[in-house]
Amino acid sequence: MEDPEEHGLVHKALTSGLSNCVEWKSGVGRHNVLRDLDGFTAKHVKDLLLDYVRNGGTIKQVVEDRPGYCDQYRFYYKAIIPHDEFRHGIFVEIILVDDDPEVPMVSLVSAHPQRPGR
């Protein structure tokens, strides 16, 4: 069951150009945020994501069914950013944290090299 309106809010937050609309989720340690992305900073991954989306990259809406998360969020969003250093790209997980239609906000939850076949 998709929600195009919520998906649109996520896209709006990522393309708005407002710096506070896209932030890394607080309280998440660097190892959990940037798994296996040695040499990449949280800012670098955020910038890669924003460039990717602003240049037409796809953000996929996924029904949240993972224990411990499905009671908090209906969906999470994922981007797989092409990158020369990673054969299958960089996976970034995103959640909508404020659904204000004028100024929606998202949090980046994690990033890691995309695994083959996913």
N, C-alpha and C positions, 0 to 999 in steps of 0.2 A: 504494500500500500504506500504509494508515493504522496508527497506533499509538495506540489510545485511552488506554493507560496513561500514555505519555509526555505526551500532550495533557493528561491530568488533572493531571499534575505541574506543567505550565506554569500551568494555571489555578489550582492550589493556591498556587503561589508568588505569583501576582498578586493573590490574594485573602486571603492569610494575615495581612496587617497587620504583618508583621515587616519592618522597614526594610531589613535586609540581604538579603532574598530577591529584591529587584529593584534592580539597579544598572545604570548605563550601562557598556558594555564599556570597559575601560581601554585607553588607547593610541589611541583614536579621536579625531581632532580635531573641534572644534566644527563646522567647515564640513561634514564628512562626516556628523556625527551629526544636525545640524539644517539640512539643505539647504533653502533657500528658506523658512525659517520665521523671518524677521527679527522680532525683538522677543520671541521665545519663548526661554525658558531650558530647559536640560535638565530641571531640576526641574519646571518648569511642564508640559512634555510628559509626564513620568513621572506627575505627579499627575492629568493628564487621562486617561491610560491606566488608572491604578488606579481612578479614579472610574467610567470607562466599563465596565470589567470587573465591578466590584463591583455595578454597577447592571444587570447582565444582558447587557452587550455581548459580541459574538462574537469569539473568537480562532480564526483558521483555521490548521490545520496544513498545511504545504506541503512536498512532497518536495524536498529540496535537491539540485539537479542542476547548479548553477553551478560552473564550473571554479574550483579553488582553495578551494572551501568543501565540496563534496560528499565530500571525503576526511576532513573534520573533523566534519561533522554529517549525520545522516540527514534531519533536518527543520529548517525554520525556521518561525516562527509570525508571523502578521501580524494586526494590528488596524487597522481603518479607523474612526477616531473622528470622528463628526459634529462640525462646528465652523462657526459662522456666518461666520468669516473665509475659509473655504475651501469652495467649492461642492461638491467631492467628498469633503471630509473630510481628515483627517490620517492618513497611513500610518505605522505604527510596526512595525519588524522586531524580532523577539525570538528569542533562542536559549536552550535549556536548557543550563546549565553545571554543574549538580549535581543528579543524579537521586535524592538521598536521599529516600526516601518520607515521612519525617517533616518534613524542612525542605528542600524543593527550592529551587533558586536559578536565576534567569534573568538574562540580560544583555539590555539594550536596545541594539540595534546601530545603528539609524538611524531618522530620522523626516523626512518631507517631505510637502508637499501631495499627496494622492492624485491620480494622473493619470486622466483620463476613460477608461472602457472597460477598466480593469484590475481 
